[in-house]
Amino acid sequence: MTTLSPENSLSARQSASFILGLHPFVRTEAWKFLTGYYSWQSSQDERLMVDSTRRKNYEALCQMYEKIQPLLENLHRNFIETRNNIGYDIQKLYDKDPLGNVLIDKKRLEKILLLSYVCNTQAEYQQGYHEMVMLFQLMVEHDHETFWLFQFFLQKTEHSCVINIGVGKNLDMLNNLINFLDPVFAEHLKGKGAGTVQSLFPWFCLYFQRAFKSFDDVWRLWEVLLTGKPCRNFQVLVAYSMLQMVRKQVLQESMAGDDILLACNNLIDLDATELVSTACTVYAELVQKDVPQSLKDFFL
């Protein structure tokens, strides 16, 4: 790496994480580079300074929240409703490992989610954020790291898991991709399977978190999304690949919408590396074709 220019070094590091995945021992630190928490060109001293600044900024946001909380409670009905939804979601969250050891601090998690809701106007709280932020809390030690990693993750992935920003676009482009690459399946989904694709929004809202057999698999896929390789909006190619897993059954049994959704929801315990490889194959197929402009603008 030391013989490469800064630009090529960055590309090489991102390519390595894309191809090989990240070893658990380096994941915590590497995620800070992948998300933009740290600059790839920063020195150790600069990173210590950045981390200190992010901690102070987080503490300042916490103090601001405590001051304006009474005002939010009195003037914004959405705040009370959202706070109740966060509390309800967190209470349902299973917080222990198979041996019964507590994995997360629910109070700290609730605080981070509330602060994110108040401070990030682009990404209002939606069901499932509690599961996503839990994975960040499991990865790092301090609350300010959890908070900022989540914010940077949303930015780096272009808010494509946010319902009112990216999810609808993902679903539309998934439809377009099926129409282009698999007209036979597309015809069935328009007929007996009408509405199926639009009902797959939880895949994007949670970034497929519930489809994998382990947290490591979830992190593995998210790391790929953060690299931007092999293309932008890789999550739609992942969704297409998952739909292809049920395609044969759907067509053979001439399934209707509800049955197709059930088959899709039964896609669990997947292996992230295999899924990424399959989605890369779809991308390789895509770039060999005369791609419509809408798909070209979205992926290429």
C-alpha positions as CSV (number, residue, x, y, z in Angstrom):
1,M,0.0,0.0,0.0
2,T,2.8,2.4,0.8
3,T,4.0,2.4,-2.8
4,L,0.6,3.5,-4.2
5,S,-0.6,7.0,-4.7
6,P,-3.3,8.1,-2.2
7,E,-6.0,7.7,-4.8
8,N,-4.9,4.2,-5.9
9,S,-4.2,3.2,-2.3
10,L,-7.8,4.1,-1.4
11,S,-9.1,2.1,-4.4
12,A,-7.0,-0.9,-3.5
13,R,-8.1,-0.9,0.2
14,Q,-11.8,-0.6,-0.8
15,S,-11.3,-3.4,-3.4
16,A,-9.7,-5.6,-0.8
17,S,-12.6,-5.2,1.6
18,F,-15.0,-5.8,-1.2
19,I,-13.4,-9.0,-2.5
20,L,-12.2,-10.5,0.8
21,G,-14.5,-9.0,3.4
22,L,-13.2,-7.7,6.7
23,H,-11.6,-9.8,9.4
24,P,-13.5,-9.4,12.7
25,F,-10.3,-8.1,14.4
26,V,-10.1,-5.1,12.1
27,R,-13.8,-4.5,11.4
28,T,-14.4,-1.8,14.1
29,E,-11.5,0.3,12.9
30,A,-12.0,-0.3,9.2
31,W,-15.7,0.7,9.3
32,K,-14.6,4.1,10.4
33,F,-12.7,4.5,7.2
34,L,-15.4,2.9,5.0
35,T,-18.1,5.2,6.3
36,G,-16.0,8.4,6.3
37,Y,-15.8,8.7,10.0
38,Y,-12.0,8.9,9.4
39,S,-10.2,10.0,6.2
40,W,-8.2,7.3,4.4
41,Q,-5.3,9.7,4.3
42,S,-5.4,10.6,8.0
43,S,-2.5,10.1,10.4
44,Q,-3.0,8.5,13.8
45,D,-2.7,11.9,15.5
46,E,-5.4,13.3,13.2
47,R,-7.7,10.3,13.9
48,L,-7.3,10.9,17.6
49,M,-8.3,14.5,17.1
50,V,-11.2,13.6,14.9
51,D,-12.5,11.1,17.4
52,S,-12.2,13.6,20.2
53,T,-14.1,16.2,18.2
54,R,-16.9,13.7,17.3
55,R,-17.2,12.8,21.0
56,K,-17.5,16.4,22.0
57,N,-20.1,17.1,19.3
58,Y,-22.1,14.1,20.4
59,E,-22.1,15.3,24.0
60,A,-23.1,18.8,22.8
61,L,-26.1,17.2,20.9
62,C,-27.1,15.3,24.0
63,Q,-27.1,18.5,26.1
64,M,-29.1,20.3,23.4
65,Y,-31.6,17.5,23.3
66,E,-32.1,17.6,27.1
67,K,-32.8,21.3,26.9
68,I,-35.4,21.1,24.1
69,Q,-37.0,17.9,25.1
70,P,-39.8,19.6,27.1
71,L,-40.5,21.9,24.1
72,L,-40.7,18.9,21.8
73,E,-43.1,17.1,24.1
74,N,-45.4,20.1,24.3
75,L,-45.3,21.3,20.7
76,H,-44.6,18.2,18.5
77,R,-47.1,15.4,18.7
78,N,-44.9,13.4,16.3
79,F,-42.1,13.4,18.9
80,I,-44.1,11.7,21.6
81,E,-45.5,9.2,19.1
82,T,-42.0,8.5,17.7
83,R,-40.5,8.2,21.2
84,N,-43.2,5.6,22.1
85,N,-42.5,3.7,18.9
86,I,-38.8,3.6,19.7
87,G,-39.5,2.4,23.2
88,Y,-41.9,-0.3,22.0
89,D,-39.5,-1.5,19.3
90,I,-36.6,-1.7,21.8
91,Q,-38.6,-3.6,24.3
92,K,-39.3,-6.3,21.7
93,L,-35.6,-6.5,20.8
94,Y,-34.0,-9.7,22.0
95,D,-30.8,-8.6,23.7
96,K,-29.1,-11.8,24.8
97,D,-26.8,-14.3,23.2
98,P,-27.4,-18.1,23.2
99,L,-25.7,-18.3,26.6
100,G,-27.9,-15.7,28.1
101,N,-25.3,-12.9,28.3
102,V,-26.7,-9.4,27.7
103,L,-25.4,-8.1,24.3
104,I,-26.6,-4.5,24.3
105,D,-27.7,-1.7,26.6
106,K,-31.3,-0.9,25.7
107,K,-31.3,2.5,27.5
108,R,-28.2,3.7,25.6
109,L,-29.7,2.4,22.3
110,E,-32.9,4.3,22.9
111,K,-31.0,7.5,23.6
112,I,-29.0,7.2,20.4
113,L,-32.2,6.5,18.3
114,L,-34.0,9.5,19.8
115,L,-31.0,11.8,19.2
116,S,-30.8,10.6,15.6
117,Y,-34.5,11.2,15.1
118,V,-34.2,14.8,16.5
119,C,-30.9,15.7,14.7
120,N,-31.3,13.9,11.3
121,T,-34.3,15.5,9.6
122,Q,-33.6,13.5,6.4
123,A,-34.0,10.1,8.1
124,E,-37.0,10.1,10.4
125,Y,-37.3,7.1,12.7
126,Q,-38.7,4.1,11.0
127,Q,-39.4,0.6,12.3
128,G,-36.2,-1.4,11.9
129,Y,-33.7,1.3,12.8
130,H,-33.4,-0.2,16.3
131,E,-32.1,-3.4,14.8
132,M,-29.7,-1.6,12.5
133,V,-28.3,0.7,15.3
134,M,-28.0,-2.4,17.5
135,L,-25.4,-3.8,15.1
136,F,-23.4,-0.6,15.3
137,Q,-23.6,-0.7,19.1
138,L,-22.3,-4.3,19.0
139,M,-19.4,-3.2,16.8
140,V,-18.0,-0.2,18.8
141,E,-17.5,0.6,22.4
142,H,-18.7,4.2,22.8
143,D,-22.1,5.9,22.2
144,H,-20.6,8.7,20.1
145,E,-19.1,6.1,17.8
146,T,-22.4,4.3,17.4
147,F,-24.3,7.5,16.7
148,W,-21.8,8.9,14.1
149,L,-21.2,5.6,12.4
150,F,-25.0,5.3,11.8
151,Q,-25.2,8.8,10.4
152,F,-22.3,8.3,8.1
153,F,-23.6,4.9,7.0
154,L,-26.9,6.5,5.9
155,Q,-25.0,9.2,4.0
156,K,-22.6,6.9,2.3
157,T,-25.4,4.6,1.2
158,E,-27.3,7.7,-0.1
159,H,-30.2,7.1,2.4
160,S,-31.4,4.3,0.2
161,C,-32.8,2.5,3.2
162,V,-35.0,5.5,4.2
163,I,-38.6,5.0,3.2
164,N,-39.3,8.6,2.1
165,I,-36.0,8.9,0.2
166,G,-34.5,5.8,-1.3
167,V,-36.8,2.8,-0.8
168,G,-39.3,3.7,-3.4
169,K,-36.6,4.3,-6.0
170,N,-35.0,0.9,-5.1
171,L,-38.4,-0.9,-5.7
172,D,-39.0,0.9,-9.0
173,M,-35.5,0.1,-10.3
174,L,-35.9,-3.5,-9.1
175,N,-39.1,-3.7,-11.2
176,N,-37.2,-2.2,-14.2
177,L,-34.3,-4.7,-13.7
178,I,-36.7,-7.7,-13.7
179,N,-38.4,-6.4,-16.8
180,F,-35.1,-6.1,-18.6
181,L,-33.3,-9.2,-17.5
182,D,-36.2,-11.7,-17.0
183,P,-39.3,-10.8,-19.0
184,V,-40.9,-14.2,-18.3
185,F,-40.7,-13.7,-14.5
186,A,-41.7,-10.0,-15.0
187,E,-44.9,-11.1,-16.8
188,H,-45.9,-13.4,-14.0
189,L,-45.2,-10.7,-11.4
190,K,-47.4,-8.3,-13.3
191,G,-50.2,-10.8,-13.4
192,K,-50.8,-13.2,-10.6
193,G,-48.0,-11.7,-8.6
194,A,-49.2,-8.1,-8.9
195,G,-47.9,-5.9,-6.1
196,T,-45.3,-8.4,-4.9
197,V,-42.2,-6.3,-5.7
198,Q,-43.6,-3.2,-4.0
199,S,-44.3,-5.3,-0.9
200,L,-40.6,-6.2,-0.6
201,F,-39.8,-2.8,1.0
202,P,-38.6,-4.4,4.3
203,W,-35.6,-5.8,2.4
204,F,-34.4,-2.3,1.7
205,C,-35.5,-0.7,4.9
206,L,-33.4,-3.2,6.9
207,Y,-30.7,-3.7,4.2
208,F,-31.6,-7.4,4.2
209,Q,-30.6,-7.8,7.9
210,R,-33.2,-10.5,8.6
211,A,-32.1,-12.7,5.7
212,F,-28.7,-13.7,7.0
213,K,-27.6,-16.4,9.4
214,S,-25.3,-14.2,11.4
215,F,-24.4,-10.6,12.2
216,D,-21.1,-11.2,10.4
217,D,-23.0,-11.9,7.2
218,V,-25.0,-8.7,7.7
219,W,-21.8,-6.7,8.2
220,R,-20.2,-8.4,5.2
221,L,-22.9,-7.2,2.9
222,W,-23.0,-3.7,4.4
223,E,-19.3,-3.5,3.9
224,V,-19.8,-4.2,0.2
225,L,-22.4,-1.5,-0.1
226,L,-20.1,1.0,1.6
227,T,-17.3,0.4,-1.0
228,G,-19.6,1.4,-3.9
229,K,-18.2,-1.7,-5.8
230,P,-18.8,-3.1,-8.3
231,C,-21.4,-0.3,-8.9
232,R,-23.7,2.1,-7.2
233,N,-27.0,0.9,-5.7
234,F,-25.7,-2.7,-5.5
235,Q,-28.5,-3.4,-3.0
236,V,-31.0,-3.7,-5.9
237,L,-28.8,-6.4,-7.6
238,V,-28.9,-8.2,-4.2
239,A,-32.7,-8.0,-4.1
240,Y,-32.9,-9.3,-7.7
241,S,-30.6,-12.2,-6.8
242,M,-32.8,-13.1,-3.9
243,L,-35.9,-13.0,-6.1
244,Q,-34.2,-15.4,-8.5
245,M,-33.9,-17.9,-5.6
246,V,-37.7,-18.3,-5.5
247,R,-38.3,-17.8,-9.3
248,K,-38.4,-21.5,-10.2
249,Q,-40.9,-22.4,-7.5
250,V,-43.0,-19.3,-8.2
251,L,-43.4,-20.2,-11.9
252,Q,-43.8,-23.9,-11.5
253,E,-46.5,-23.5,-8.9
254,S,-48.0,-20.4,-10.5
255,M,-47.9,-18.6,-7.2
256,A,-50.0,-15.5,-6.4
257,G,-48.7,-12.4,-4.6
258,D,-49.2,-13.6,-1.0
259,D,-47.5,-16.9,-1.6
260,I,-44.6,-15.2,-3.4
261,L,-44.1,-12.9,-0.4
262,L,-44.2,-15.9,1.9
263,A,-41.5,-17.6,-0.2
264,C,-39.4,-14.4,-0.1
265,N,-39.8,-14.0,3.6
266,N,-38.6,-17.6,4.0
267,L,-35.2,-16.6,2.6
268,I,-33.3,-16.7,5.8
269,D,-29.9,-18.0,7.0
270,L,-28.3,-16.9,3.7
271,D,-24.5,-16.7,3.2
272,A,-23.5,-13.1,2.5
273,T,-20.4,-14.1,0.4
274,E,-22.5,-16.4,-1.8
275,L,-25.2,-13.7,-2.2
276,V,-22.6,-11.0,-3.1
277,S,-21.0,-13.3,-5.6
278,T,-24.4,-14.0,-7.3
279,A,-25.2,-10.3,-7.4
280,C,-21.8,-9.6,-9.0
281,T,-22.7,-12.2,-11.7
282,V,-25.9,-10.3,-12.4
283,Y,-24.0,-7.1,-12.7
284,A,-21.5,-8.8,-15.1
285,E,-24.5,-9.9,-17.2
286,L,-26.0,-6.4,-17.1
287,V,-23.0,-4.6,-18.3
288,Q,-22.7,-6.9,-21.4
289,K,-26.2,-5.7,-22.6
290,D,-27.5,-2.6,-24.2
291,V,-28.9,-1.2,-20.9
292,P,-31.8,1.2,-20.9
293,Q,-30.8,4.7,-19.8
294,S,-32.7,4.6,-16.5
295,L,-30.8,1.5,-15.4
296,K,-27.5,2.9,-16.7
297,D,-28.0,6.1,-14.7
298,F,-28.9,4.1,-11.6
299,F,-26.1,1.5,-11.6
300,L,-23.3,2.7,-13.9
